[in-house]
Amino acid sequence: MREKKVEQYDVVVIGGGAAGMTAAIYAGRARLSTLIIEQALVGGLATNTNEIENYPGFPEGVTGKGLMELFHQQAKKFDVKFKLTDVRKVELEGEIKKVETFRNIYEAKVVIIASGGRPRVTGADKEEDYLGKGIAFCATCDAAANTGKTVVVIGSGDAAIEEGIFLTKFANKVVVSIIHDEGKMDCNEIAKAAALANSKMEFQWNTVVDHFEGDEELKTVVLKNLKTEALIPIDCHTCFEFIGYIPNTDIFKGLIDITNKGYIVTNENMETNVEGVYAVGDVRDRYLRQVATCVGDGATAGVGAEKYIAESEAFVSHVMKEDKPGVAYVFNAIEADQRELLSEIEKMELDYKDQYYFSKIDVYKSKGLANRLGVKEYPAVAIIKDGKVDCIITENISKESLLKALK
Ligand SMILES: Cc1cc2nc3c(=O)[nH]c(=O)nc-3n(C[C@H](O)[C@H](O)[C@H](O)COP(=O)(O)OP(=O)(O)OC[C@H]3O[C@@H](n4cnc5c(N)ncnc54)[C@H](O)[C@@H]3O)c2cc1C
């Protein structure tokens, strides 16, 4: 088998949706060499949305595709590279991470996971037979083909009801299957009122899909009333399923912290539990999944990547030198006693700078360097020998104790 080609980047972003492209815009603008790997369509999920009315800066609304094209143009302006292929495997530990596709291995100092999610399916009988043959997940893509026809929409969240309303511009009739009692929907109140007032929309309350029927193409969705158990066949041209999303995290399982629902756990800086690995957008465990929140995540991770790489370089060039032993004083500059100890260390530096390296790390400015040294409480001194941390001193830090440790 052909050897995989290896390419190096500062930052590799997995997924080219709103979140991934924003992270890449920030990283590219910081002059980091940045690659986005996208397995399907640049723009991701948002390209499936006909009208985005709540993304700031577009008072008249904007199509999802149009908005994502603007993101794409902006990323290219900052020299972000795009590869259209799927990531199959990652190695995330260590300073250099590996992102593998069918043909290539991309090495990166930082990996930003922006792999979003995929539509959840009902699991009803014969569903697999009609995926892409009458069962669809994107109204924008398939609305026109349903002009003058009957369609079924499954679900009652924002996506189901808003896309259902959009479908009434094309279809003759939109039958919505809702699991709840009459009048209860999971969507916002504005969408609910608009749907209930729409004469082309018909609601089947207390129903789920029992099974699908057809020949080569889907012909009928058979609903089941959960209260009466009655089967309700609805002949239709397309059945649109809008019942939620499953995060695309299979390739990261066992490598980073993931919730039991499959979402990646991060802190507010989008950092995962693995150094140099960030997660942004819908793939992340968070409260709101929207383009605006993806943009915030991406910006945070892009800036975080820049800082992390600068810190890594400083760590190697200033702290972990190999030619002579070193003292790395880790302190919090807002604490008076830790500032006092800093002057003691600086005095010592004047006397011993020919024998030892001295570095001072203010955790207020760069906590990442302290983490890399394995220092968790401050003040502390890490003694470096042969380019490695030899020991960490947190108690009785004095010239005498440091000289003893440096011997
Ligand atoms: C019907 C509907 C309507 C919506 N309406 C609105 C709205 O009006 N306003 C709003 O703000 N938001 C809306 N949203 C939500 C919004 O679209 C999402 O929050 C946003 O697009 C998510 O962006 P993302 O970058 O996190 O993920 P995605 O857009 O899902 O991008 C992830 C990308 O990663 C790629 N990928 C996954 N795995 C791999 C891999 N292994 N290798 C390479 N690439 C990979 C995928 O192909 C995908 O393109 C709507 C969503 C839906 C479904």
PDBQT file of the ligand as one rigid body, heavy atoms in Angstrom, charges set to zero:
ROOT
HETATM    1  C1  LIG A 501     -32.945  22.773  10.002  1.00  0.00    +0.000 C 
HETATM    2  C2  LIG A 501     -32.027  23.656  10.781  1.00  0.00    +0.000 A 
HETATM    3  C3  LIG A 501     -32.273  25.023  10.883  1.00  0.00    +0.000 A 
HETATM    4  C4  LIG A 501     -31.395  25.849  11.593  1.00  0.00    +0.000 A 
HETATM    5  N1  LIG A 501     -31.661  27.195  11.640  1.00  0.00    +0.000 NA
HETATM    6  C5  LIG A 501     -30.774  28.020  12.250  1.00  0.00    +0.000 A 
HETATM    7  C6  LIG A 501     -30.998  29.430  12.276  1.00  0.00    +0.000 A 
HETATM    8  O1  LIG A 501     -32.000  29.923  11.748  1.00  0.00    +0.000 OA
HETATM    9  N2  LIG A 501     -30.079  30.204  12.907  1.00  0.00    +0.000 N 
HETATM   10  C7  LIG A 501     -28.957  29.717  13.485  1.00  0.00    +0.000 A 
HETATM   11  O2  LIG A 501     -28.150  30.469  14.006  1.00  0.00    +0.000 OA
HETATM   12  N3  LIG A 501     -28.720  28.376  13.482  1.00  0.00    +0.000 NA
HETATM   13  C8  LIG A 501     -29.600  27.520  12.893  1.00  0.00    +0.000 A 
HETATM   14  N4  LIG A 501     -29.371  26.167  12.899  1.00  0.00    +0.000 N 
HETATM   15  C9  LIG A 501     -28.206  25.665  13.639  1.00  0.00    +0.000 C 
HETATM   16  C10 LIG A 501     -26.895  25.866  12.876  1.00  0.00    +0.000 C 
HETATM   17  O3  LIG A 501     -27.074  25.447  11.532  1.00  0.00    +0.000 OA
HETATM   18  C11 LIG A 501     -25.792  25.068  13.557  1.00  0.00    +0.000 C 
HETATM   19  O4  LIG A 501     -25.699  25.437  14.915  1.00  0.00    +0.000 OA
HETATM   20  C12 LIG A 501     -24.436  25.315  12.917  1.00  0.00    +0.000 C 
HETATM   21  O5  LIG A 501     -24.522  25.239  11.515  1.00  0.00    +0.000 OA
HETATM   22  C13 LIG A 501     -23.433  24.271  13.430  1.00  0.00    +0.000 C 
HETATM   23  O6  LIG A 501     -22.170  24.555  12.906  1.00  0.00    +0.000 OA
HETATM   24  P1  LIG A 501     -20.885  23.661  13.271  1.00  0.00    +0.000 P 
HETATM   25  O7  LIG A 501     -19.755  24.292  12.543  1.00  0.00    +0.000 OA
HETATM   26  O8  LIG A 501     -20.773  23.456  14.717  1.00  0.00    +0.000 OA
HETATM   27  O9  LIG A 501     -21.211  22.228  12.708  1.00  0.00    +0.000 OA
HETATM   28  P2  LIG A 501     -21.641  21.761  11.204  1.00  0.00    +0.000 P 
HETATM   29  O10 LIG A 501     -22.221  22.884  10.444  1.00  0.00    +0.000 OA
HETATM   30  O11 LIG A 501     -22.402  20.522  11.435  1.00  0.00    +0.000 OA
HETATM   31  O12 LIG A 501     -20.234  21.448  10.562  1.00  0.00    +0.000 OA
HETATM   32  C14 LIG A 501     -19.511  20.310  10.893  1.00  0.00    +0.000 C 
HETATM   33  C15 LIG A 501     -18.801  19.830   9.654  1.00  0.00    +0.000 C 
HETATM   34  O13 LIG A 501     -17.876  18.817  10.018  1.00  0.00    +0.000 OA
HETATM   35  C16 LIG A 501     -17.807  17.875   8.974  1.00  0.00    +0.000 C 
HETATM   36  N5  LIG A 501     -17.264  16.631   9.523  1.00  0.00    +0.000 N 
HETATM   37  C17 LIG A 501     -17.807  15.819  10.476  1.00  0.00    +0.000 A 
HETATM   38  N6  LIG A 501     -17.004  14.770  10.719  1.00  0.00    +0.000 NA
HETATM   39  C18 LIG A 501     -15.923  14.922   9.910  1.00  0.00    +0.000 A 
HETATM   40  C19 LIG A 501     -14.749  14.152   9.680  1.00  0.00    +0.000 A 
HETATM   41  N7  LIG A 501     -14.529  12.996  10.333  1.00  0.00    +0.000 N 
HETATM   42  N8  LIG A 501     -13.864  14.574   8.766  1.00  0.00    +0.000 NA
HETATM   43  C20 LIG A 501     -14.070  15.746   8.086  1.00  0.00    +0.000 A 
HETATM   44  N9  LIG A 501     -15.177  16.525   8.260  1.00  0.00    +0.000 NA
HETATM   45  C21 LIG A 501     -16.080  16.108   9.166  1.00  0.00    +0.000 A 
HETATM   46  C22 LIG A 501     -19.251  17.750   8.507  1.00  0.00    +0.000 C 
HETATM   47  O14 LIG A 501     -19.312  17.278   7.180  1.00  0.00    +0.000 OA
HETATM   48  C23 LIG A 501     -19.742  19.192   8.637  1.00  0.00    +0.000 C 
HETATM   49  O15 LIG A 501     -19.674  19.911   7.428  1.00  0.00    +0.000 OA
HETATM   50  C24 LIG A 501     -30.242  25.313  12.217  1.00  0.00    +0.000 A 
HETATM   51  C25 LIG A 501     -30.004  23.943  12.125  1.00  0.00    +0.000 A 
HETATM   52  C26 LIG A 501     -30.877  23.128  11.413  1.00  0.00    +0.000 A 
HETATM   53  C27 LIG A 501     -30.597  21.671  11.329  1.00  0.00    +0.000 C 
ENDROOT
TORSDOF 0
